[in-house]
Amino acid sequence: MAFQVAGASATGRSHLEKDAGCEDAWHVVRRAEGVVACVCDGAGSASRSAEGANALAVAVAESLANRLTELHTHDISKTLVDAIVQTRDELAQLGSLPEFHATLCGIAITADQSLVFHLGDGLILGVNPDDWSDYVVSEPENGEFAETTYFFTLPQWQSHLRVFSAPKRYRTWFLMSDGCASFAAKSAPWRPTSNFLEPVHDYLSGQANSEVRNQALLSTLQSPATDKITADDKTLVWVHEHGAF
Protein backbone atom coordinates (compact mmCIF):
# COMPACT_ATOMS: atom_id res chain seq x y z
CA MET A 1 0.00 0.00 0.00
CA ALA A 2 1.15 3.57 -0.70
CA PHE A 3 1.21 6.40 1.81
CA GLN A 4 -0.45 9.77 1.31
CA VAL A 5 1.00 12.80 3.08
CA ALA A 6 0.18 16.46 3.51
CA GLY A 7 1.71 19.23 5.58
CA ALA A 8 1.50 22.97 6.15
CA SER A 9 2.66 25.69 8.51
CA ALA A 10 0.71 28.92 8.98
CA THR A 11 2.29 31.96 10.59
CA GLY A 12 0.43 32.96 13.74
CA ARG A 13 -1.30 36.27 14.27
CA SER A 14 1.22 37.30 16.93
CA HIS A 15 4.05 37.01 14.39
CA LEU A 16 2.13 38.57 11.53
CA GLU A 17 1.42 41.65 13.64
CA LYS A 18 5.18 42.01 14.24
CA ASP A 19 6.06 41.25 10.60
CA ALA A 20 7.94 38.19 11.87
CA GLY A 21 8.20 34.78 10.27
CA CYS A 22 6.85 31.40 11.31
CA GLU A 23 8.99 29.55 13.87
CA ASP A 24 7.44 26.11 13.22
CA ALA A 25 8.97 23.66 10.74
CA TRP A 26 7.97 20.36 9.21
CA HIS A 27 9.72 17.85 7.00
CA VAL A 28 8.51 14.64 5.34
CA VAL A 29 10.65 12.03 3.61
CA ARG A 30 9.06 9.35 1.45
CA ARG A 31 10.82 6.13 0.57
CA ALA A 32 9.67 2.92 -1.09
CA GLU A 33 9.56 1.35 2.38
CA GLY A 34 7.47 4.06 4.05
CA VAL A 35 7.42 7.62 5.39
CA VAL A 36 9.11 9.68 8.10
CA ALA A 37 7.46 12.92 9.19
CA CYS A 38 8.58 15.53 11.73
CA VAL A 39 7.03 18.68 13.16
CA CYS A 40 9.19 21.05 15.21
CA ASP A 41 8.04 24.13 17.10
CA GLY A 42 10.62 26.83 17.71
CA ALA A 43 10.39 28.66 21.02
CA GLY A 44 9.13 32.21 20.79
CA SER A 45 11.67 33.28 23.41
CA ALA A 46 14.65 32.03 21.36
CA SER A 47 16.10 34.36 18.75
CA ARG A 48 17.01 31.66 16.19
CA SER A 49 14.39 29.06 16.99
CA ALA A 50 13.14 28.86 13.40
CA GLU A 51 16.63 27.74 12.35
CA GLY A 52 16.71 25.19 15.14
CA ALA A 53 13.27 23.82 14.28
CA ASN A 54 14.10 23.45 10.59
CA ALA A 55 17.50 21.88 11.21
CA LEU A 56 16.04 19.36 13.65
CA ALA A 57 13.09 18.37 11.45
CA VAL A 58 15.30 17.79 8.41
CA ALA A 59 18.08 15.95 10.24
CA VAL A 60 15.81 13.53 12.09
CA ALA A 61 13.54 12.77 9.13
CA GLU A 62 16.41 12.20 6.71
CA SER A 63 18.34 10.01 9.16
CA LEU A 64 15.41 7.76 10.02
CA ALA A 65 14.34 7.51 6.38
CA ASN A 66 17.59 5.71 5.65
CA ARG A 67 16.75 3.08 8.30
CA LEU A 68 13.08 2.40 7.69
CA THR A 69 13.69 -1.34 7.41
CA GLU A 70 15.09 -1.29 10.96
CA LEU A 71 12.18 0.24 12.88
CA HIS A 72 11.75 -3.01 14.82
CA THR A 73 15.35 -3.01 16.08
CA HIS A 74 16.97 -1.36 19.09
CA ASP A 75 19.41 0.41 16.76
CA ILE A 76 16.69 2.76 15.51
CA SER A 77 16.67 4.62 18.83
CA LYS A 78 20.39 5.20 18.48
CA THR A 79 19.84 6.55 14.96
CA LEU A 80 17.30 9.02 16.36
CA VAL A 81 19.52 10.11 19.23
CA ASP A 82 22.56 10.44 16.96
CA ALA A 83 20.62 12.70 14.58
CA ILE A 84 19.63 14.99 17.45
CA VAL A 85 23.14 15.04 18.87
CA GLN A 86 24.60 15.89 15.47
CA THR A 87 22.09 18.71 15.02
CA ARG A 88 22.97 20.10 18.45
CA ASP A 89 26.68 19.95 17.62
CA GLU A 90 26.23 21.70 14.27
CA LEU A 91 24.08 24.46 15.74
CA ALA A 92 26.52 24.97 18.61
CA GLN A 93 29.06 26.03 15.97
CA LEU A 94 26.70 28.80 14.89
CA GLY A 95 25.71 30.23 18.25
CA SER A 96 24.55 29.48 21.78
CA LEU A 97 22.27 26.43 21.84
CA PRO A 98 19.43 28.19 23.74
CA GLU A 99 19.06 30.48 20.73
CA PHE A 100 17.79 27.45 18.77
CA HIS A 101 15.20 26.04 21.21
CA ALA A 102 12.66 23.74 19.51
CA THR A 103 10.43 20.76 20.25
CA LEU A 104 10.00 17.58 18.19
CA CYS A 105 7.01 15.44 17.13
CA GLY A 106 7.58 12.59 14.72
CA ILE A 107 6.42 9.33 13.18
CA ALA A 108 8.22 6.74 11.08
CA ILE A 109 5.82 4.33 9.42
CA THR A 110 6.08 1.31 7.12
CA ALA A 111 3.59 -1.35 6.11
CA ASP A 112 4.43 -3.28 9.28
CA GLN A 113 5.72 -0.79 11.85
CA SER A 114 4.95 2.62 13.35
CA LEU A 115 7.57 4.36 15.48
CA VAL A 116 6.55 7.47 17.44
CA PHE A 117 9.09 9.92 18.88
CA HIS A 118 8.31 13.04 20.86
CA LEU A 119 10.19 15.73 22.80
CA GLY A 120 8.37 18.60 24.48
CA ASP A 121 4.91 19.87 23.64
CA GLY A 122 2.89 19.45 20.46
CA LEU A 123 0.61 16.48 19.88
CA ILE A 124 0.77 13.18 17.98
CA LEU A 125 -2.41 11.24 17.20
CA GLY A 126 -2.61 7.85 15.53
CA VAL A 127 -6.07 6.72 14.41
CA ASN A 128 -7.50 3.41 13.30
CA PRO A 129 -9.22 4.54 10.07
CA ASP A 130 -11.81 1.77 10.48
CA ASP A 131 -12.84 3.13 13.90
CA TRP A 132 -12.10 6.70 14.95
CA SER A 133 -12.87 5.86 18.57
CA ASP A 134 -9.73 3.67 18.48
CA TYR A 135 -6.66 5.91 18.67
CA VAL A 136 -3.27 6.33 20.33
CA VAL A 137 -1.90 9.62 21.66
CA SER A 138 1.48 11.05 22.52
CA GLU A 139 0.58 14.01 24.70
CA PRO A 140 2.49 17.27 25.13
CA GLU A 141 4.98 17.37 27.97
CA ASN A 142 4.95 20.77 29.60
CA GLY A 143 7.60 22.26 31.85
CA GLU A 144 7.50 23.03 35.54
CA PHE A 145 5.95 26.45 34.95
CA ALA A 146 3.09 27.75 32.82
CA GLU A 147 3.82 28.19 29.10
CA THR A 148 7.07 26.21 29.31
CA THR A 149 8.15 22.90 27.81
CA TYR A 150 11.30 20.90 27.00
CA PHE A 151 13.59 21.47 24.03
CA PHE A 152 16.24 19.44 22.24
CA THR A 153 18.73 22.20 23.05
CA LEU A 154 18.47 21.76 26.84
CA PRO A 155 21.18 19.86 28.77
CA GLN A 156 18.83 17.07 29.93
CA TRP A 157 16.93 16.74 26.65
CA GLN A 158 17.42 12.98 26.36
CA SER A 159 15.52 12.27 29.58
CA HIS A 160 12.45 13.87 27.98
CA LEU A 161 12.67 12.07 24.63
CA ARG A 162 9.80 9.58 24.34
CA VAL A 163 9.95 6.74 21.82
CA PHE A 164 7.44 3.93 21.36
CA SER A 165 6.07 1.53 18.76
CA ALA A 166 2.36 1.76 17.95
CA PRO A 167 0.14 -1.17 16.92
CA LYS A 168 -0.18 -1.74 13.19
CA ARG A 169 -3.90 -0.88 13.07
CA TYR A 170 -3.13 2.85 13.46
CA ARG A 171 -2.68 3.79 9.82
CA THR A 172 -3.63 7.48 9.97
CA TRP A 173 -1.40 9.96 11.82
CA PHE A 174 -1.60 13.64 12.72
CA LEU A 175 1.43 15.58 13.96
CA MET A 176 0.78 19.09 15.20
CA SER A 177 2.45 21.97 16.96
CA ASP A 178 0.79 23.25 20.11
CA GLY A 179 -0.78 26.14 18.22
CA CYS A 180 -2.64 23.72 15.98
CA ALA A 181 -3.44 21.32 18.81
CA SER A 182 -5.32 24.11 20.60
CA PHE A 183 -8.22 23.73 18.13
CA ALA A 184 -7.56 20.54 16.14
CA ALA A 185 -7.90 18.11 19.04
CA LYS A 186 -9.80 17.82 22.30
CA SER A 187 -7.95 17.77 25.60
CA ALA A 188 -8.47 16.28 29.07
CA PRO A 189 -7.95 13.67 27.73
CA TRP A 190 -6.40 14.42 24.36
CA ARG A 191 -8.38 12.83 21.52
CA PRO A 192 -9.35 13.39 17.87
CA THR A 193 -12.11 15.84 16.96
CA SER A 194 -15.01 14.73 14.81
CA ASN A 195 -15.61 18.30 13.63
CA PHE A 196 -12.05 19.05 12.50
CA LEU A 197 -9.66 16.13 12.06
CA GLU A 198 -12.19 13.75 10.53
CA PRO A 199 -13.33 16.21 7.81
CA VAL A 200 -9.69 17.12 7.15
CA HIS A 201 -8.83 13.46 6.75
CA ASP A 202 -11.82 12.75 4.53
CA TYR A 203 -10.93 15.59 2.18
CA LEU A 204 -7.18 14.94 2.03
CA SER A 205 -7.56 11.21 1.45
CA GLY A 206 -9.74 11.95 -1.57
CA GLN A 207 -7.11 14.15 -3.26
CA ALA A 208 -4.56 12.43 -5.49
CA ASN A 209 -2.33 15.50 -5.93
CA SER A 210 0.02 16.26 -3.04
CA GLU A 211 0.21 19.98 -3.85
CA VAL A 212 -3.58 20.21 -3.70
CA ARG A 213 -3.53 18.50 -0.31
CA ASN A 214 -0.83 20.82 1.04
CA GLN A 215 -2.60 23.95 -0.19
CA ALA A 216 -5.92 22.81 1.26
CA LEU A 217 -4.26 22.22 4.61
CA LEU A 218 -2.55 25.62 4.53
CA SER A 219 -5.81 27.38 3.69
CA THR A 220 -7.49 25.64 6.61
CA LEU A 221 -4.75 26.67 9.04
CA GLN A 222 -4.81 30.27 7.77
CA SER A 223 -8.56 30.67 8.20
CA PRO A 224 -9.78 33.57 10.38
CA ALA A 225 -11.56 31.04 12.60
CA THR A 226 -8.26 29.54 13.75
CA ASP A 227 -6.76 32.98 14.43
CA LYS A 228 -9.61 33.66 16.82
CA ILE A 229 -8.57 30.63 18.86
CA THR A 230 -4.79 31.04 18.87
CA ALA A 231 -2.22 33.71 17.96
CA ASP A 232 0.50 31.06 17.75
CA ASP A 233 2.04 29.49 14.65
CA LYS A 234 0.09 26.44 13.47
CA THR A 235 1.59 23.34 11.84
CA LEU A 236 -0.18 20.11 10.90
CA VAL A 237 1.19 17.05 9.09
CA TRP A 238 -1.06 14.18 7.99
CA VAL A 239 0.15 10.71 7.02
CA HIS A 240 -2.23 8.01 5.83
CA GLU A 241 -1.75 4.56 4.37
CA HIS A 242 -3.84 4.72 1.22
CA GLY A 243 -6.25 1.82 1.06
CA ALA A 244 -6.49 1.49 4.86
CA PHE A 245 -10.13 2.35 5.53
N, C-alpha and C positions, 0 to 999 in steps of 0.2 A: 504493500500500500504506500502511496505517496503522502507527503506531509504538505499541508497548506500553512502559510505563515502570513502575518500582517503586523505592522508596527508603526507607531507614530509618537512624536513628542510635541506637545503644544506649550508654548511659552505662557507662563502664568501672568495674571493681571498685575501682580506686584512688580514683576520685571518689566512688563510692557510700559507701565507708568513711569519707570525710571530709564526707559530706553536701553534696557539690559537684555542680554540673551538668555536662552534657556540653559539651565544647569543640569538637566537630566540628559542621559544618553542611553541608547539601546543598540544592540548589534546582534544579528542573526547570521549563522553560518549553516548552509545546507550542504549535505554530502549524500552520496548514494545510500549510506547506511542510516542516515537520520538527520536530526537538526539539533543545534545548540543555540539557545537564545539567552541574552542577558539584558537586564535593565539596571542602570545605576543612577542614583540620585545624588547629585553634588550638594554639599551643605551650603546653605545661603550665607553662613558666617565665614566661609573660606574663600579667599580671593581668587583661587585658580581651580575651584571645584569642578567646573565644566571640563577642564583638561583631565583632571583625575578621573571623573566619571567615564569619559570617552576612552581613556587609556585602559582602564580596568575592564570595561565591557568588551573591547576588542581583544585584549590579551587573553582573557579567560575563554571567550567563545572560540577563538582560533585555536587555542591550545587543546581544549577538550574535543573540538571537531576532528582533530587528528587521532583521537583515541576512542572513537565511538564504539569500536568493537570490543572495548575493554571496560565498559560501564559496570560489568558484574564483578570486576576484580578490585582488590584493595589498592592497586597502583593508581586507580583513577583519582583517589583523594590526594595522592601526592602530586599528580599532574595539576590539579586545581590549586593546591597550596603553592606549588612552584611558580605557577603563572602569576599569582598574587604577589609573591615575594619578588619576582622579577620586575613587576610593575612598580612596586614600592622602591626598589633599588634604582630603577631608571628615573623615576620622578624625583628621588632624593638628589640626583645630579642636577636637577633644574631649579630646585628651591627647597624650602622647608616642607616636610611632609604634611603638616597640618594645613598648608595652603591648598592641598588637593583632596580634602576630606570627601568621601563618597561611600554610599552603601552599595550592596549587590544583591540582586535577585536573579536566579537562573535555573534553567532546565536543560538537560541533555536527554534526548529521547530517540529511541530506535524502535523497530517493530517489536522488540522483546523487553526492553528496559526503559525505565524513566528515572533519571537521577536529578534530585532537587538540591540546590545549594543556595544558601541565604545568609547574609550578613547585614544586620541593622534593621531598619524599618522597610516599608514597602510590603507588598503582599503577593503571595503565589497561591493560585487556586488550580487544582486539577479536577476535572469533572468527567464522570462517566457519561458519555453522550447518549447512552440508552436510558439514563435515569439521573436527572439533574439533582435529585435529592441525595445522590451518592457522590461525595466529593472529598478531596483531601486538601488541607490548608497548611501553608507555612506562614505563621502570623508574624507581624512586625515585632521586633524586639526594641523596646524603647529604653532610654538611659535612666539614670537615677533621678533626674529632674525633668520637669515638664518641657516638652519640645526638644528633647535631646535623644540621641540614639548612638549606635556604635558604627565606626567607620574602619575601612581597611587600612587607613593610615595611622591608627592608634597603636600604641605599643603592645597591647594585649588583644589585638584583633583576632588571633587564631582561636582564642577561647570562646569567641562569639560566632564563629563560623559553623553553621549547621548544615549537615549533609545527610540525606537519606534517600533510599530507593522507594519508589511508589509502585503499588500494584499495577499490573499491565492494563487493567480495565479503564484506567484514567487516560483517555486518549485526546482530551481537549484541555489546553492549559492557557491560563491568563497570568501574565507577569505585569505588575503595575507599581509605579512609584506611589508614595503616600498621598500625593496630591490627587491622583486618579482614584486611589482606594477610598478616598473620602466620600465619593458618590457612586463608584462602580460596584461596591460590595457592601453587604451589611455586616455590622460588628456586634460583638457581645452576644453570641460568638460570631466570628467572621464566617461568612458564607456567601454563595453566589446570589445575585439579584435576578429575579424573574423579569423585572421591568427594564433592565439595562444589559446585563451580560448575555442573557439568552437571545434577545433581539439582535445584538451585535454579532453573536455567533451565527445565528440563522442567516443573516445577510452576508457575512464574510464567506461562509462556507458555500454559498451559492454563486460566488464570483470566481471565475477562472483566472482573471488577470490580477497579478500581484500588485501592480501599480494602482489599479482601481480599488483594491482592498485597502492599501495604505492610505490613499487619499480619502476614502470614506471614513476610515478611523480618525484621521487628522481632523476632518470636518466635524466629526462628533465631539472630539476633545476640545475644539475651538469654539463650540457653541456658547452663546451667551448664558444658557442655563447652567453650564458647568462653572462659568466664572462667578455666578451668584453663590455657588457653594464653596469654592476655594479660590484663593488668589495665587496658589502655588503652581509650579510647573506640573504638567500632567503627561505621563507616559504610560502607554499600554501596548503590550505585545501579546499576540494570539498565535497559538500553535495548535494545529488540529490534524489528526491522521485522517486523510480523506478516505471515505468509505467506512469509517467507524461511526455508525449511527445507532 
